[in-house]
Amino acid sequence: MSMFYISGQSYLNTFYTDVLNLTPVWGGAFLAMLPIVSKILDAITNLVMGWIVDHTQSRHAGSAAIISTREENRPAAVPACTIEKPMSRIAGLFLFAGC
């Protein structure tokens, strides 16, 4: 597990009770429901993003590109993944920056 995940999970109960002013019971209920709701949302977004990648018209697109490992046949999601990596690191830093 990553450092951001572990530190985020340990801070959640304090955040819910101190910042959002939830009672410990509601904070615990939210922590119990969060994994279930996140898995449902993850399943929905995976289907939507799969559709978007399949219908993207770029030089990287194509069904054979996902199977092949050659440089000229990279998957269609390569442009999105190159943007996602630095953005997730920046979002992780802002999570604890108090902005």
Protein Blocks (a to p, Z undefined) as FASTA:
>chain_A
ZZklmmmmmmmmmmmmmmnopafklmmmmmmmmmmmmmmmmmmmmmmmmmmmmmpccfkb
cjklmmpmcfklccfklmmmmmmmmmmmmmmmmmmnoZZ
